[in-house]
Structures are given as structure tokens and as C-alpha cells.
Amino acid sequence: MLNPLATLATLVSLAQDRLEREEKGATAVEYGLLVGLIAVAIVATLVLLGPELDRLFDDVLTALQGAGGA
């Protein structure tokens, strides 16, 4: 005859294992979404600030070339 207490303990153990696995999977998905959002934010920032950064580096290059020639 089966021991009801042992059966219940086994079911609880299996449920805990499954919940831990599902939580790890959900955490991985959440981290993946965060990384994706950060990447989108970086790309958007570079697209918006790209022309200004290009001008800034051109100005610095021009200033360095002028200082080296003197």
C-alpha cells in the first residue's frame, strides 16, 4: 500500500523543481528583453547624436593637425 505522506512529499518536491526551472527560464527571458532594449537605446542615441559626434571628432582632428603643423 502507498504511503500518502510519502506521495505528497514527492509531489511537492517535483512541483518545487518545476517552479525553479520555470523561474530560471523566465529570468533568462527578462534579461534577454533588457539587453534588447538597451541595444535599441544605444542605437537610437547613436543615430540621433551621430552627426554631432562626427562634427566634434572632425573639429578635434582639425585642431590636432593645426597644432602639429606649428
Residue pairs with C-beta under 8 A, 6 or more apart in sequence:
46 53
